[in-house]
Amino acid sequence: MKVVIASDSFKGSASAKKVCESVKTGILNVIPGAQVTSLPLADGGEGTMENFVYSSNGKVINVTVTDPIGRAVSAAYGVMGDGETVVIEMAQASGLPLLEKEERDPMNATSYGTGELIKHALDAGFRKFIVGLGGSATNDAGVGMLRALGAEFFDINKDRLPDGGFHLKRLATIEESNIDRRIKDSSFVIASDVTNPLCGPRGASVIYGPQKGASKEMVEELDLSLNHFAKVVLKNKKIDMRKLEGGGAAGGMGAALLAFMGAEFKSGINLMMKEIHFEEAIIDADLVITGEGKLDDQTLSGKVIDGVVKLTSKFNVPVIALCGRMNIEAENLNNLGLLSAFSIVPGPCSLEEAIEKVDYWTIQRTEMIIRLFCYHGVCNKDDEEASV
């Protein structure tokens, strides 16, 4: 029996790599002779860099950069197994998990550290970049990142603007003459499942600002600031950032990468599956087990499970999903194309217990799934004898 494990993380409980390890243990507990391939996945958010590196046999490079509120922090970027492609995960340097709840400051938070990661990779000779946008603490439209790469932003008095999206409402001049020239020789691909625009009711500030600590009043100020920034960019570069699909990703970082660095926007999960040759791994598989922390209607919108099912359907490979929490109608389960889906949680429990037992419960639920497959004759005779 050949099984491919292709799971996202269970956010806050287990990394994608750890989920895959637990599922593999559950499979081998029942069928010791099974052929198991683990391919941890992400859609551009948490774990993107780690999963790209792990699945391609790449390496991680550690760097000291600036966090969202100006402190030195240890971060990392990945180099894929081809030795050429760098994976930058914005959350590493500019992510919400770097801050305590009381430290969240969307008005002044900066993406400068993400720019420092890119600059370090440029200094190391890399010119091919994948940038995962997700989990950011910033709402500065990528201005901090651009500053780290040499751009300057001034008010009407020729004073440099402070960090943070709030101050962009005073922007008068953008100076790009000192921006790192190596950017022109580089390619940037955005990996994200976010298609929101930069501004407006579906924009970065309105939709994602509150989770970064923005009050209603802050959201209004930030949206006005990003809108003003877009107007200045339109005047200078003849590019309307407000019309760029995905411009609102990561507090507007998507718009900065698209407008200033010539980036190409791609679905995070589709890009990852292509880069790690996912299709080749599943061609002759008997079963694919995927998963994510919460299975709900949003799963249909470019999340990991949706991407996995769409590709596996080409080869008629059945897909079963595991999740921490399941809140989806049967109709949408059918629309996804899943054979079935299971929560790993056996009953009511506290969040602390769920985090503590996530590995054990994942193993346990996987064993039940594999036993059912063997009962229905999916396992061959040697597999069944090995599992007795």
LOSE-363847 format. One line per field, with one value per residue (C-alpha): residue in one letter; x, y, z; residue number from 1. Coordinates in Angstrom, 3 decimals. Layout:
N
resn <- (a, ...);
x <- (X, ...);
y <- (Y, ...);
z <- (Z, ...);
resi <- (NUM, ...);
END
This chain:
388
resn <- (m, k, v, v, i, a, s, d, s, f, k, g, s, a, s, a, k, k, v, c, e, s, v, k, t, g, i, l, n, v, i, p, g, a, q, v, t, s, l, p, l, a, d, g, g, e, g, t, m, e, n, f, v, y, s, s, n, g, k, v, i, n, v, t, v, t, d, p, i, g, r, a, v, s, a, a, y, g, v, m, g, d, g, e, t, v, v, i, e, m, a, q, a, s, g, l, p, l, l, e, k, e, e, r, d, p, m, n, a, t, s, y, g, t, g, e, l, i, k, h, a, l, d, a, g, f, r, k, f, i, v, g, l, g, g, s, a, t, n, d, a, g, v, g, m, l, r, a, l, g, a, e, f, f, d, i, n, k, d, r, l, p, d, g, g, f, h, l, k, r, l, a, t, i, e, e, s, n, i, d, r, r, i, k, d, s, s, f, v, i, a, s, d, v, t, n, p, l, c, g, p, r, g, a, s, v, i, y, g, p, q, k, g, a, s, k, e, m, v, e, e, l, d, l, s, l, n, h, f, a, k, v, v, l, k, n, k, k, i, d, m, r, k, l, e, g, g, g, a, a, g, g, m, g, a, a, l, l, a, f, m, g, a, e, f, k, s, g, i, n, l, m, m, k, e, i, h, f, e, e, a, i, i, d, a, d, l, v, i, t, g, e, g, k, l, d, d, q, t, l, s, g, k, v, i, d, g, v, v, k, l, t, s, k, f, n, v, p, v, i, a, l, c, g, r, m, n, i, e, a, e, n, l, n, n, l, g, l, l, s, a, f, s, i, v, p, g, p, c, s, l, e, e, a, i, e, k, v, d, y, w, t, i, q, r, t, e, m, i, i, r, l, f, c, y, h, g, v, c, n, k, d, d, e, e, a, s, v);
x <- (0.000, 1.318, 0.154, 1.108, 0.730, 0.235, -0.922, -0.857, -0.070, -2.631, -2.087, -0.940, -0.773, 1.504, 3.620, 2.843, 5.990, 4.890, 1.381, 2.879, 5.157, 2.208, 0.109, 3.038, 3.375, -0.322, -0.052, 3.010, 1.476, -1.184, 0.802, 4.548, 5.297, 3.439, 5.242, 4.730, 5.769, 5.505, 5.128, 4.291, 2.408, 1.476, -0.479, 1.949, 1.343, 2.837, 5.333, 5.809, 9.573, 10.094, 7.951, 9.588, 13.008, 12.038, 10.212, 13.032, 15.963, 17.100, 18.704, 17.888, 19.997, 19.677, 19.911, 19.458, 16.890, 14.470, 11.117, 7.832, 8.463, 12.166, 13.899, 16.660, 15.300, 16.622, 14.888, 15.627, 15.114, 15.252, 17.214, 15.468, 17.174, 17.926, 20.458, 19.024, 15.579, 15.202, 12.004, 11.214, 8.414, 7.271, 6.140, 9.761, 10.799, 7.550, 5.059, 2.347, 3.743, 6.838, 4.740, 2.861, -0.776, -0.112, 2.781, 0.663, 0.894, -0.496, -0.176, 3.618, 4.679, 7.283, 8.102, 11.756, 12.967, 11.494, 13.505, 16.611, 16.025, 15.790, 18.939, 20.896, 19.895, 20.882, 24.270, 24.658, 24.204, 20.595, 18.307, 15.247, 12.726, 9.466, 7.852, 5.209, 2.740, 0.863, 0.816, 2.138, 1.916, 2.225, -0.081, 2.570, 2.015, 5.532, 7.162, 9.447, 10.632, 11.288, 13.237, 15.508, 16.252, 17.142, 13.916, 13.138, 9.801, 9.452, 6.750, 6.105, 8.937, 11.447, 11.571, 11.773, 8.547, 8.630, 7.917, 4.349, 1.315, -0.291, 2.354, 1.816, -1.020, 1.738, 3.691, 4.689, 7.745, 9.154, 12.865, 13.848, 17.282, 19.106, 16.958, 19.068, 19.865, 20.154, 16.357, 16.112, 18.132, 15.949, 12.568, 9.967, 6.935, 4.325, 2.899, -0.449, -4.100, -5.213, -6.799, -7.988, -7.183, -5.035, -7.846, -11.588, -14.116, -12.206, -8.801, -5.827, -6.786, -10.477, -10.201, -6.909, -6.219, -8.347, -6.435, -3.249, -4.671, -6.396, -9.510, -12.312, -10.793, -7.335, -8.739, -10.237, -6.953, -4.893, -7.178, -6.954, -3.155, -2.780, -5.148, -3.002, 0.135, -1.482, -2.296, 1.344, 2.559, 0.065, 1.406, 5.065, 4.935, 1.658, 0.645, -2.635, -1.917, -5.586, -6.443, -3.854, -5.416, -3.784, -2.392, -3.914, -2.004, 0.104, -0.939, -0.267, 3.052, 1.535, 1.019, 4.614, 6.086, 3.868, 4.371, 7.996, 9.662, 7.835, 6.568, 4.204, 1.249, 0.504, -1.667, 0.530, -0.584, -0.425, 3.054, 4.291, 2.901, 4.552, 7.950, 8.110, 6.827, 3.701, 2.004, 4.797, 4.458, 0.725, 0.421, 0.317, -0.772, -3.583, -4.500, -3.647, -4.141, -4.254, -5.221, -5.362, -6.305, -9.855, -11.966, -14.723, -16.239, -13.066, -11.205, -12.805, -10.994, -7.458, -6.454, -4.178, -6.917, -8.634, -5.373, -4.556, -7.967, -8.009, -4.702, -5.354, -8.730, -6.836, -5.539, -8.637, -6.691, -8.980, -8.277, -9.119, -8.702, -7.800, -8.427, -8.551, -11.976, -14.576, -17.361, -18.490, -21.738, -21.890, -22.628, -19.392, -17.516, -18.778, -17.862, -14.317, -14.133, -12.968, -13.700, -14.214, -12.977, -12.395, -11.643, -8.819, -10.454, -12.400, -14.696, -15.117, -11.799, -9.896, -7.552, -4.636, -5.574, -5.986, -2.495, -0.978, -2.546, -2.502, 0.204, -1.437, -4.896, -3.559, -1.859, -4.994, -7.351, -4.982, -4.877, -8.678, -8.698, -6.052, -7.773, -10.943, -9.043, -7.524, -10.933, -12.215, -9.358, -7.182, -4.167, -2.592, -2.123, 1.441, 0.345, -2.479, -0.224, 2.317, -0.331, -1.672);
y <- (0.000, 3.442, 6.427, 10.070, 12.349, 15.994, 18.052, 21.687, 22.575, 22.395, 26.044, 26.590, 22.843, 21.035, 21.948, 20.368, 18.268, 17.025, 16.181, 14.190, 12.321, 11.372, 10.207, 8.128, 6.485, 5.615, 4.056, 1.970, 0.799, -0.953, -1.745, -1.949, -2.649, 0.362, 2.776, 6.212, 9.576, 12.689, 16.065, 18.815, 21.653, 25.294, 27.887, 30.773, 31.285, 29.658, 26.910, 27.807, 28.182, 25.132, 22.914, 24.047, 23.299, 19.932, 18.651, 19.681, 18.637, 22.235, 24.194, 27.004, 30.149, 32.035, 35.827, 38.562, 41.106, 43.743, 42.614, 44.538, 46.913, 47.515, 44.870, 42.540, 39.038, 35.773, 34.814, 32.544, 32.043, 28.801, 27.678, 24.930, 21.760, 23.252, 25.516, 28.537, 29.343, 31.284, 31.052, 34.092, 33.677, 37.097, 35.806, 34.936, 38.591, 40.564, 38.102, 38.400, 35.451, 37.570, 39.911, 39.553, 40.591, 43.880, 44.639, 44.597, 47.990, 47.994, 51.773, 51.719, 48.107, 47.731, 45.119, 46.247, 42.839, 41.106, 43.463, 42.560, 38.868, 39.634, 41.795, 39.059, 36.565, 39.045, 39.502, 35.704, 35.653, 34.472, 35.976, 33.717, 34.350, 32.874, 35.107, 33.608, 36.201, 35.261, 35.846, 39.404, 41.911, 44.856, 47.148, 49.314, 48.297, 46.857, 50.275, 48.951, 46.187, 48.710, 50.963, 48.049, 47.670, 51.333, 53.207, 56.407, 58.006, 61.718, 64.119, 67.544, 69.042, 66.488, 64.736, 60.932, 59.301, 57.153, 53.435, 52.223, 52.433, 55.237, 57.750, 57.093, 59.628, 62.306, 60.813, 63.331, 61.900, 58.443, 58.210, 54.999, 55.971, 54.043, 50.918, 47.778, 47.385, 43.626, 43.503, 44.145, 40.985, 38.937, 37.238, 37.350, 35.085, 35.762, 32.638, 33.483, 32.485, 36.083, 37.928, 41.004, 44.455, 47.010, 49.352, 49.518, 47.271, 44.116, 45.730, 44.946, 47.293, 46.426, 42.656, 41.914, 44.998, 43.912, 40.648, 42.737, 44.887, 47.662, 49.283, 50.523, 53.993, 52.624, 50.620, 53.791, 55.708, 52.892, 52.467, 56.203, 56.068, 53.117, 54.771, 57.927, 55.833, 54.218, 57.661, 58.787, 55.556, 55.996, 59.497, 58.372, 54.949, 54.931, 51.793, 51.748, 49.521, 49.609, 47.514, 44.790, 41.447, 40.237, 43.705, 43.551, 40.404, 40.784, 44.344, 45.513, 43.736, 42.102, 45.506, 46.590, 43.430, 43.687, 47.409, 47.943, 44.575, 43.141, 40.153, 37.540, 36.464, 32.740, 30.500, 29.435, 25.818, 25.389, 26.885, 24.662, 21.491, 22.353, 23.150, 19.910, 17.751, 16.705, 15.340, 12.825, 11.563, 10.767, 9.201, 5.586, 6.233, 4.203, 6.969, 10.579, 11.833, 15.605, 17.944, 21.364, 22.779, 23.752, 22.325, 24.784, 26.581, 28.703, 25.501, 25.735, 29.016, 27.988, 26.357, 23.311, 20.660, 22.267, 22.333, 18.728, 17.401, 19.305, 17.755, 14.222, 14.122, 14.004, 10.553, 9.270, 8.933, 8.989, 11.739, 11.716, 14.817, 15.072, 18.246, 19.595, 21.087, 20.318, 22.734, 22.060, 21.009, 17.628, 19.410, 21.381, 18.237, 16.781, 19.980, 19.639, 16.116, 14.490, 10.823, 11.657, 13.864, 13.263, 15.397, 13.931, 15.157, 12.279, 14.458, 17.720, 18.976, 22.104, 23.861, 22.875, 19.198, 19.373, 20.851, 18.333, 15.296, 16.328, 13.795, 10.887, 11.646, 12.022, 8.631, 7.067, 8.461, 7.466, 3.868, 3.704, 5.003, 2.538, -0.410, 0.467, 0.571, -2.833, -4.277, -3.152, -4.837, -1.841, -3.414, -6.353, -9.771, -9.094, -5.812, -7.511, -10.290, -7.713, -5.817, -8.829);
z <- (0.000, -0.960, 1.067, 0.569, 3.575, 2.594, 5.557, 6.580, 10.190, 12.970, 13.810, 17.383, 18.054, 15.606, 12.592, 9.220, 9.553, 12.969, 11.749, 8.869, 11.284, 13.502, 10.548, 9.298, 12.714, 12.673, 9.206, 10.053, 13.329, 11.235, 8.065, 8.837, 5.174, 3.761, 1.452, 3.029, 1.574, 3.754, 2.042, 4.585, 2.892, 3.449, 1.484, 1.980, 5.681, 8.749, 7.921, 4.242, 4.441, 6.645, 4.414, 1.167, 2.655, 4.148, 1.067, -1.310, 0.937, 1.185, 4.008, 6.453, 6.887, 10.185, 10.284, 12.896, 11.703, 13.005, 14.380, 13.831, 16.741, 16.156, 18.268, 17.088, 16.503, 15.111, 11.865, 8.926, 5.233, 3.307, 0.294, -1.646, -2.765, -6.199, -4.473, -6.290, -4.926, -1.683, 0.357, 2.488, 5.018, 6.132, 9.514, 10.343, 10.606, 10.653, 12.103, 14.704, 16.734, 17.490, 19.620, 22.860, 22.618, 24.398, 22.001, 18.838, 17.159, 13.601, 13.339, 13.727, 13.077, 10.327, 7.701, 7.713, 8.900, 5.861, 3.671, 5.672, 4.930, 1.215, 1.338, 3.129, 0.430, -2.301, -0.607, -0.599, -4.374, -4.686, -7.321, -7.317, -4.533, -3.272, -0.650, 1.629, 2.870, 5.991, 9.722, 9.507, 12.349, 9.969, 8.038, 6.370, 2.713, 2.630, 3.072, 5.817, 3.498, 0.726, 3.125, 4.056, 0.343, -0.130, -0.903, 1.014, 1.906, 2.725, 3.854, 2.345, 4.436, 3.060, 6.453, 6.411, 7.498, 10.651, 10.367, 10.207, 7.962, 9.965, 8.852, 5.138, 5.164, 5.217, 2.303, -0.367, -2.122, -2.840, -3.632, -5.427, -6.761, -4.026, -4.110, -4.438, -8.136, -7.803, -7.514, -11.273, -11.874, -9.527, -9.792, -7.041, -6.721, -4.056, -2.417, -0.842, -0.760, -0.102, -3.046, -1.113, -2.519, -0.732, 0.326, 0.852, 2.612, 1.610, 1.989, 4.198, 7.038, 7.286, 6.965, 8.709, 10.831, 13.826, 14.305, 14.486, 17.263, 15.313, 16.768, 14.532, 14.570, 13.738, 10.842, 9.339, 9.742, 8.259, 5.276, 4.545, 4.871, 2.497, 0.047, 0.103, -0.398, -3.433, -4.897, -4.558, -6.167, -9.015, -9.645, -9.519, -11.170, -13.126, -11.239, -9.302, -6.312, -5.373, -8.436, -7.851, -6.900, -3.696, -2.944, 0.533, 1.519, 4.672, 5.434, 1.893, 1.417, -1.655, -3.290, -2.583, -4.087, -7.161, -7.809, -6.791, -7.355, -10.351, -8.407, -9.793, -7.654, -7.360, -5.205, -2.301, -2.243, -6.026, -6.155, -3.359, -4.905, -8.201, -6.653, -4.628, -7.545, -5.665, -8.780, -9.363, -5.786, -6.004, -9.473, -8.212, -4.618, -3.029, -0.603, 0.230, 3.780, 4.092, 6.900, 8.515, 11.887, 10.982, 8.193, 7.279, 4.295, 3.905, 3.018, -0.425, -1.126, -2.021, 1.239, 1.428, 1.411, -1.570, -3.524, -2.685, -3.720, -7.004, -8.051, -6.800, -8.584, -11.895, -10.913, -9.071, -5.827, -2.760, -0.220, 3.487, 5.629, 9.303, 11.272, 14.769, 14.316, 11.653, 10.813, 7.266, 5.627, 3.873, 0.600, 0.809, 1.760, -1.505, -3.360, -2.054, -3.444, -0.214, 0.342, 4.001, 6.825, 10.531, 13.543, 15.595, 18.804, 20.443, 22.527, 24.469, 25.833, 26.783, 24.373, 26.611, 26.425, 22.644, 22.238, 24.638, 22.958, 19.279, 18.369, 20.203, 18.819, 15.260, 15.473, 16.935, 14.290, 11.482, 12.740, 12.576, 8.992, 7.801, 9.505, 7.617, 4.324, 4.996, 5.828, 2.438, 0.610, -0.278, 1.434, -0.333, 1.259, 2.428, 4.016, 5.892, 7.196, 8.338, 10.272, 12.198);
resi <- (1, 2, 3, 4, 5, 6, 7, 8, 9, 10, 11, 12, 13, 14, 15, 16, 17, 18, 19, 20, 21, 22, 23, 24, 25, 26, 27, 28, 29, 30, 31, 32, 33, 34, 35, 36, 37, 38, 39, 40, 41, 42, 43, 44, 45, 46, 47, 48, 49, 50, 51, 52, 53, 54, 55, 56, 57, 58, 59, 60, 61, 62, 63, 64, 65, 66, 67, 68, 69, 70, 71, 72, 73, 74, 75, 76, 77, 78, 79, 80, 81, 82, 83, 84, 85, 86, 87, 88, 89, 90, 91, 92, 93, 94, 95, 96, 97, 98, 99, 100, 101, 102, 103, 104, 105, 106, 107, 108, 109, 110, 111, 112, 113, 114, 115, 116, 117, 118, 119, 120, 121, 122, 123, 124, 125, 126, 127, 128, 129, 130, 131, 132, 133, 134, 135, 136, 137, 138, 139, 140, 141, 142, 143, 144, 145, 146, 147, 148, 149, 150, 151, 152, 153, 154, 155, 156, 157, 158, 159, 160, 161, 162, 163, 164, 165, 166, 167, 168, 169, 170, 171, 172, 173, 174, 175, 176, 177, 178, 179, 180, 181, 182, 183, 184, 185, 186, 187, 188, 189, 190, 191, 192, 193, 194, 195, 196, 197, 198, 199, 200, 201, 202, 203, 204, 205, 206, 207, 208, 209, 210, 211, 212, 213, 214, 215, 216, 217, 218, 219, 220, 221, 222, 223, 224, 225, 226, 227, 228, 229, 230, 231, 232, 233, 234, 235, 236, 237, 238, 239, 240, 241, 242, 243, 244, 245, 246, 247, 248, 249, 250, 251, 252, 253, 254, 255, 256, 257, 258, 259, 260, 261, 262, 263, 264, 265, 266, 267, 268, 269, 270, 271, 272, 273, 274, 275, 276, 277, 278, 279, 280, 281, 282, 283, 284, 285, 286, 287, 288, 289, 290, 291, 292, 293, 294, 295, 296, 297, 298, 299, 300, 301, 302, 303, 304, 305, 306, 307, 308, 309, 310, 311, 312, 313, 314, 315, 316, 317, 318, 319, 320, 321, 322, 323, 324, 325, 326, 327, 328, 329, 330, 331, 332, 333, 334, 335, 336, 337, 338, 339, 340, 341, 342, 343, 344, 345, 346, 347, 348, 349, 350, 351, 352, 353, 354, 355, 356, 357, 358, 359, 360, 361, 362, 363, 364, 365, 366, 367, 368, 369, 370, 371, 372, 373, 374, 375, 376, 377, 378, 379, 380, 381, 382, 383, 384, 385, 386, 387, 388);
END
